[in-house]
């Protein structure tokens, strides 16, 4: 009887499935995708099984990521670099995608390294009572924002899949035997017998790396998006203080300060999760964009329109890959910086001196907006995106002058 009572209490305390979906939106789908792609921790299932079966499941859950990525992602990228170094005359055809694969491997290793931190971070966002939405107006606003991020995720992941489909589909329309992306093989594949082995392996390996890359990118963006949304939620609650009596306003303000303290801690955790991947992406993207643009200007659209459009799609998706984390990190800075204005606009001058003193102290603590750093080297935001594009253009101009 006591056990049933405890279970009922736990069910009441645990958010329902609808509330969980409302809190993290499309991130739940992204986490399931990342589990399949070997980039998110797989928790062993606890069923009534024998010890041998449980041990096998635990071993598979622990090593699934390595069994999936070692023969495909890491081996495939190694073969691409072997091809680039042994056939330097075709380096411009290979280097841009090889460097992209290096960024993807760095992203994968970072997800593996911080998998438990990422899991606990998302678990808190989903289940913490301190982050729960209070009323129907907040829920409607939150759902609208989550839907907007879902549309961005669908467009971005769809764009990455579109590059894959265009590149591999266009290759089949070309006369002769060619691959979408060159890589070294220990056998001769320019014949009908071996070509499909080379094509099939690259199709599987590139599909895994492409879909895993864009999905991990969107997961990083979601961390930033959710934290920025929490700062916006704090601002909404601060603005609502003007409609409350002073006694209720003080009580709500204390709750807001506690929430703000928790969100600041989540911001620090978010920075740990995204700092190194964003740093690697921004540094490598300068070279990848430069090499992609260099190859685009040297390609003849009439010779192979499919490959030309695949390159154009690739450059567009890569630009989004840099822009999206910069945009969402910039939103954290903007929303946290706006909190001082929200406090000022809450009719604080109509409250008693002790309450005004409390609000003034809170405003003093918010003078410095929260900012996300990339590896403690620079702040992530829209200015970084602009500078990255300018650096890529400058490097392209230098490369074109050298080629002439």
C-alpha positions as CSV (number, residue, x, y, z in Angstrom):
1,X,0.0,0.0,0.0
2,X,2.8,2.4,0.9
3,X,4.6,1.5,-2.4
4,X,1.5,2.4,-4.4
5,X,1.2,5.7,-2.5
6,X,4.8,6.5,-3.3
7,X,4.3,5.7,-7.0
8,X,1.3,8.0,-7.2
9,X,3.3,10.8,-5.6
10,X,6.1,10.3,-8.1
11,X,3.6,10.3,-11.0
12,X,2.2,13.6,-9.8
13,X,5.7,15.2,-9.5
14,X,6.9,13.9,-12.9
15,X,5.8,16.1,-15.9
16,X,3.4,14.4,-18.2
17,X,4.5,13.4,-21.7
18,X,2.7,16.3,-23.2
19,X,4.4,18.7,-20.8
20,X,7.8,17.2,-21.6
21,X,7.1,17.6,-25.3
22,X,6.0,21.2,-24.7
23,X,9.2,22.0,-22.8
24,X,11.8,20.8,-25.3
25,X,9.8,20.4,-28.5
26,X,11.8,19.0,-31.4
27,X,14.9,18.4,-29.2
28,X,13.3,15.1,-28.1
29,X,13.2,13.9,-31.8
30,X,16.8,15.1,-32.2
31,X,18.0,13.1,-29.2
32,X,16.3,10.0,-30.6
33,X,18.1,10.6,-33.9
34,X,21.4,11.1,-32.2
35,X,21.0,7.8,-30.3
36,X,20.5,6.0,-33.7
37,X,23.5,7.9,-35.1
38,X,25.7,7.0,-32.1
39,X,26.1,10.5,-30.7
40,X,23.8,10.4,-27.7
41,X,24.0,8.1,-24.6
42,X,21.9,4.9,-24.9
43,X,20.5,3.9,-21.5
44,X,20.3,0.2,-20.9
45,X,16.8,-1.1,-20.6
46,X,15.9,-2.8,-17.3
47,X,13.7,-5.8,-18.1
48,X,13.3,-9.2,-16.5
49,X,16.1,-10.8,-18.4
50,X,18.8,-13.2,-17.6
51,X,22.2,-11.8,-16.6
52,X,23.9,-12.8,-19.9
53,X,21.3,-10.9,-22.0
54,X,21.5,-7.9,-19.8
55,X,25.3,-7.9,-20.0
56,X,25.2,-8.1,-23.8
57,X,22.8,-5.2,-24.0
58,X,24.9,-3.1,-21.7
59,X,28.0,-3.8,-23.8
60,X,26.2,-3.0,-27.0
61,X,24.9,0.3,-25.6
62,X,28.4,1.2,-24.5
63,X,30.2,0.4,-27.7
64,X,27.5,1.0,-30.4
65,X,28.9,4.4,-31.3
66,X,32.4,2.9,-32.0
67,X,31.0,0.0,-34.0
68,X,29.1,2.5,-36.1
69,X,31.6,5.3,-36.7
70,X,35.0,3.6,-36.7
71,X,34.5,1.6,-39.9
72,X,32.5,4.5,-41.6
73,X,33.2,8.0,-40.4
74,X,36.8,7.8,-39.3
75,X,37.9,5.3,-41.9
76,X,36.2,7.2,-44.7
77,X,37.8,10.5,-43.7
78,X,41.2,8.8,-43.5
79,X,40.9,7.5,-47.0
80,X,39.9,11.0,-48.2
81,X,43.0,12.5,-46.7
82,X,45.1,9.8,-48.3
83,X,43.6,10.7,-51.6
84,X,44.2,14.4,-51.1
85,X,47.8,13.9,-50.1
86,X,48.7,11.4,-52.9
87,X,46.9,13.3,-55.7
88,X,47.7,16.9,-54.9
89,X,46.7,18.0,-58.4
90,X,43.0,17.3,-57.4
91,X,43.3,18.8,-54.0
92,X,40.7,21.5,-54.7
93,X,38.2,18.7,-55.4
94,X,38.9,16.9,-52.1
95,X,40.1,19.3,-49.4
96,X,36.9,21.2,-48.9
97,X,35.0,18.1,-48.0
98,X,37.9,16.5,-46.2
99,X,38.2,19.6,-43.8
100,X,34.4,19.4,-43.4
101,X,34.8,15.7,-42.3
102,X,37.5,16.8,-39.8
103,X,35.0,19.2,-38.3
104,X,32.4,16.5,-38.1
105,X,34.8,14.1,-36.4
106,X,35.7,16.8,-33.8
107,X,32.0,17.4,-33.2
108,X,31.4,13.7,-32.7
109,X,34.3,13.3,-30.3
110,X,33.1,16.3,-28.3
111,X,29.6,14.7,-28.1
112,X,31.1,11.5,-26.9
113,X,33.3,13.3,-24.3
114,X,30.4,15.3,-22.9
115,X,27.6,12.9,-23.4
116,X,26.7,12.6,-19.7
117,X,26.8,16.4,-19.2
118,X,24.6,16.9,-22.2
119,X,22.1,14.2,-21.0
120,X,21.8,15.8,-17.5
121,X,21.5,19.2,-19.1
122,X,18.6,18.2,-21.2
123,X,17.1,16.2,-18.3
124,X,17.0,19.3,-16.2
125,X,15.4,21.3,-19.0
126,X,12.7,18.7,-19.4
127,X,11.9,17.7,-15.8
128,X,13.0,20.5,-13.4
129,X,10.0,22.0,-11.6
130,X,11.9,25.4,-11.4
131,X,11.7,25.7,-15.1
132,X,8.0,24.8,-15.5
133,X,5.6,27.1,-17.3
134,X,3.1,28.7,-15.0
135,X,0.0,29.7,-17.1
136,X,-1.6,29.2,-20.4
137,X,-0.2,32.4,-21.9
138,X,3.3,31.3,-21.2
139,X,2.6,27.8,-22.7
140,X,1.1,29.3,-25.9
141,X,4.1,31.6,-26.3
142,X,6.6,28.8,-25.5
143,X,4.9,26.4,-28.0
144,X,5.0,29.1,-30.8
145,X,8.8,29.6,-30.2
146,X,9.4,25.8,-30.2
147,X,7.5,25.5,-33.5
148,X,9.6,28.2,-35.0
149,X,12.8,26.3,-34.0
150,X,11.3,23.1,-35.4
151,X,10.9,24.8,-38.8
152,X,14.5,25.9,-38.7
153,X,15.6,22.4,-37.8
154,X,13.6,20.8,-40.6
155,X,14.9,23.2,-43.2
156,X,18.5,22.8,-42.1
157,X,18.5,19.0,-41.8
158,X,16.5,18.9,-45.1
159,X,19.1,21.1,-46.7
160,X,21.9,18.8,-45.6
161,X,20.0,15.7,-46.9
162,X,19.4,17.6,-50.2
163,X,23.1,18.1,-50.7
164,X,23.6,14.4,-50.3
165,X,20.8,13.5,-52.8
166,X,21.9,16.0,-55.4
167,X,25.6,15.0,-55.2
168,X,25.0,11.2,-55.4
169,X,22.1,11.5,-57.9
170,X,24.1,13.8,-60.3
171,X,27.0,11.3,-60.3
172,X,24.8,8.6,-61.8
173,X,24.0,10.9,-64.7
174,X,27.6,11.4,-65.7
175,X,29.1,9.3,-68.4
176,X,31.9,7.0,-67.1
177,X,32.7,6.0,-63.6
178,X,33.1,8.8,-61.1
179,X,32.3,9.4,-57.4
180,X,30.7,12.4,-55.8
181,X,33.7,12.9,-53.5
182,X,37.1,11.3,-54.3
183,X,38.7,9.0,-51.7
184,X,41.5,6.5,-51.9
185,X,40.8,2.8,-52.5
186,X,43.2,-0.1,-52.5
187,X,41.7,-1.5,-55.7
188,X,40.8,-0.3,-59.2
189,X,37.2,0.8,-59.2
190,X,36.9,2.4,-62.7
191,X,35.1,-0.6,-64.0
192,X,31.6,-2.1,-63.8
193,X,32.6,-4.8,-61.4
194,X,34.1,-2.7,-58.6
195,X,32.5,0.6,-59.1
196,X,29.4,-0.2,-57.1
197,X,31.4,-1.3,-54.1
198,X,33.1,2.1,-54.0
199,X,29.9,4.0,-54.7
200,X,28.0,2.0,-52.0
201,X,30.5,2.4,-49.3
202,X,30.7,6.2,-49.9
203,X,26.9,6.5,-50.0
204,X,26.6,4.8,-46.6
205,X,29.6,6.6,-45.0
206,X,28.7,10.0,-46.4
207,X,25.0,9.6,-45.4
208,X,26.0,8.8,-41.8
209,X,28.4,11.7,-41.5
210,X,26.1,14.2,-43.2
211,X,23.0,13.4,-41.2
212,X,24.9,13.1,-38.0
213,X,26.7,16.4,-38.6
214,X,23.5,18.4,-39.3
215,X,21.7,16.8,-36.4
216,X,24.5,17.5,-33.9
217,X,24.6,21.1,-35.2
218,X,20.9,21.5,-34.5
219,X,21.3,20.0,-31.0
220,X,24.0,22.6,-30.2
221,X,21.7,25.3,-31.6
222,X,18.9,24.0,-29.4
223,X,21.0,24.3,-26.2
224,X,21.6,28.0,-27.1
225,X,18.0,28.5,-28.2
226,X,16.5,27.1,-25.0
227,X,18.7,29.2,-22.7
228,X,17.9,32.3,-24.7
229,X,14.2,31.4,-24.4
230,X,14.5,31.1,-20.6
231,X,16.0,34.6,-20.4
232,X,13.1,35.9,-22.5
233,X,10.7,34.1,-20.1
234,X,12.3,35.9,-17.1
235,X,11.8,39.2,-18.9
236,X,8.1,38.4,-19.5
237,X,7.6,37.6,-15.8
238,X,9.4,40.8,-14.8
239,X,7.1,42.8,-17.0
240,X,4.1,41.1,-15.4
241,X,5.0,42.5,-12.0
242,X,3.4,45.8,-12.8
243,X,-0.1,44.1,-12.7
244,X,0.4,42.7,-9.2
245,X,0.1,44.1,-5.7
246,X,3.4,44.8,-3.9
247,X,3.1,41.8,-1.6
248,X,2.6,39.4,-4.6
249,X,5.2,41.3,-6.6
250,X,7.9,40.8,-4.0
251,X,7.1,37.1,-3.7
252,X,7.2,36.7,-7.5
253,X,10.4,38.8,-7.7
254,X,12.1,36.4,-5.3
255,X,11.0,33.4,-7.4
256,X,12.3,35.2,-10.5
257,X,15.7,35.9,-8.9
258,X,16.0,32.1,-8.0
259,X,15.1,31.2,-11.6
260,X,17.6,33.7,-12.9
261,X,20.3,32.2,-10.7
262,X,19.4,28.7,-12.1
263,X,19.4,29.9,-15.7
264,X,22.8,31.5,-15.2
265,X,24.1,28.1,-14.1
266,X,22.5,26.5,-17.1
267,X,24.2,29.1,-19.3
268,X,27.6,28.1,-18.0
269,X,26.8,24.4,-18.6
270,X,25.6,25.3,-22.1
271,X,28.9,27.1,-22.8
272,X,30.8,24.0,-21.8
273,X,28.8,22.0,-24.3
274,X,29.0,24.3,-27.3
275,X,32.3,26.2,-26.8
276,X,34.8,23.8,-28.4
277,X,32.5,22.7,-31.3
278,X,31.7,26.3,-32.3
279,X,35.3,27.2,-32.1
280,X,36.3,24.4,-34.5
281,X,33.4,25.1,-36.8
282,X,34.2,28.8,-37.2
283,X,38.0,28.2,-37.7
284,X,37.5,25.5,-40.2
285,X,34.6,27.2,-42.0
286,X,36.8,30.0,-43.2
287,X,38.9,27.4,-45.2
288,X,35.9,25.3,-46.3
289,X,34.0,28.3,-47.6
290,X,37.1,29.6,-49.4
291,X,37.8,26.2,-51.1
292,X,34.1,25.8,-51.9
293,X,33.8,29.2,-53.6
294,X,37.1,28.5,-55.4
295,X,35.8,25.3,-56.8
296,X,32.5,26.9,-57.7
297,X,34.1,29.6,-59.8
298,X,36.2,27.0,-61.6
299,X,33.3,24.7,-62.4
300,X,31.4,24.8,-65.7
301,X,27.7,24.5,-65.0
302,X,27.1,23.1,-68.5
303,X,29.5,20.2,-68.0
304,X,27.9,18.9,-64.8
305,X,24.9,20.9,-63.6
306,X,24.2,18.4,-60.9
307,X,27.6,18.7,-59.2
308,X,27.4,22.5,-59.6
309,X,24.1,22.7,-57.7
310,X,25.3,20.2,-55.1
311,X,28.3,22.5,-54.4
312,X,26.0,25.5,-54.3
313,X,23.7,23.7,-51.8
314,X,26.8,22.7,-49.8
315,X,28.0,26.3,-49.5
316,X,24.5,27.5,-48.5
317,X,24.2,24.8,-45.8
318,X,27.7,25.6,-44.5
319,X,26.8,29.3,-44.3
320,X,23.8,28.3,-42.2
321,X,26.0,26.1,-40.0
322,X,28.0,29.2,-39.0
323,X,25.1,31.6,-38.8
324,X,22.7,29.6,-36.7
325,X,24.9,29.2,-33.5
326,X,26.0,32.8,-33.8
327,X,22.4,33.9,-34.0
328,X,21.1,31.9,-31.1
329,X,24.2,32.8,-28.9
330,X,23.5,36.5,-29.8
331,X,19.9,36.0,-28.6
332,X,21.2,34.9,-25.2
333,X,23.2,38.2,-25.0
334,X,20.2,40.3,-26.2
335,X,17.6,38.7,-23.9
336,X,19.8,38.8,-20.8
337,X,20.7,42.4,-21.5
338,X,17.0,43.3,-21.9
339,X,16.2,42.2,-18.3
340,X,17.3,45.5,-16.8
341,X,14.9,47.3,-19.0
342,X,12.1,44.8,-18.1
343,X,12.7,45.5,-14.4
344,X,12.7,49.3,-15.0
345,X,9.4,49.0,-16.9
346,X,7.7,47.0,-14.1
347,X,6.5,50.2,-12.3
348,X,9.0,49.7,-9.6
349,X,8.8,53.3,-8.5
350,X,5.3,52.7,-7.2
351,X,6.5,50.2,-4.6
352,X,7.8,50.9,-1.1
353,X,11.5,51.8,-0.5
354,X,12.5,48.2,0.7
355,X,11.0,46.7,-2.5
356,X,12.6,49.4,-4.7
357,X,15.9,48.7,-3.0
358,X,15.6,45.0,-3.7
359,X,14.8,45.6,-7.4
360,X,17.6,48.1,-7.7
361,X,20.0,45.6,-6.3
362,X,18.7,43.0,-8.8
363,X,19.3,45.5,-11.6
364,X,22.9,46.1,-10.4
365,X,23.5,42.3,-10.7
366,X,22.3,42.3,-14.3
367,X,24.5,45.0,-15.6
368,X,26.7,42.5,-17.5
369,X,24.7,40.5,-20.0
370,X,25.5,36.8,-20.4
371,X,27.7,35.9,-23.3
372,X,28.9,32.6,-24.9
373,X,32.6,32.2,-25.5
374,X,34.1,29.9,-28.1
375,X,37.0,28.2,-26.3
376,X,37.8,31.4,-24.3
377,X,39.1,33.0,-27.5
378,X,36.2,35.1,-28.7
379,X,32.5,35.9,-28.0
380,X,30.0,34.0,-30.2
381,X,27.5,36.3,-31.9
382,X,26.5,37.9,-35.2
383,X,29.7,40.0,-35.3
384,X,31.7,36.7,-35.4
385,X,29.6,35.5,-38.3
386,X,30.3,38.7,-40.3
387,X,34.0,38.5,-39.6
388,X,34.1,34.8,-40.6
389,X,32.5,35.6,-44.0
390,X,34.9,38.5,-44.5
391,X,37.9,36.3,-43.7
392,X,36.7,33.6,-46.1
393,X,36.3,36.2,-48.9
394,X,39.8,37.6,-48.2
395,X,41.3,34.2,-48.3
396,X,39.5,33.4,-51.6
397,X,40.8,36.6,-53.2
398,X,44.3,35.7,-52.1
399,X,43.9,32.2,-53.5
400,X,42.6,33.5,-56.8
401,X,45.5,35.9,-57.2
402,X,48.0,33.2,-56.4
403,X,46.4,30.8,-59.0
404,X,46.7,33.5,-61.7
